[in-house]
Amino acid sequence: MGALAALLASRWVRRLTIGIALIGAVLLFLLNLRRAGETAGRHAERLNQMERQNEIQRRMLEAASTRPRDRDELAERLRDGRF
């Protein structure tokens, strides 16, 4: 046990240990940053899909609001060329 305590007490071992700890912390930070970027990318893609779906549904609702109410109105529109 005395040799281990003496080794840990030396200056270069402490500096090496601190350096390894710093490198490990930086690597963990970079990995977490990468994961956060991937998550943000997935959320952005999901938002784009929702916006596209909402735009399509809005167009469908607009088209449904101007549709002919019955067969007679449809025939009238077809005759007038407004359909």
Helices and strands as residue ranges (DSSP letters): H 2-9, H 11-65, H 71-80
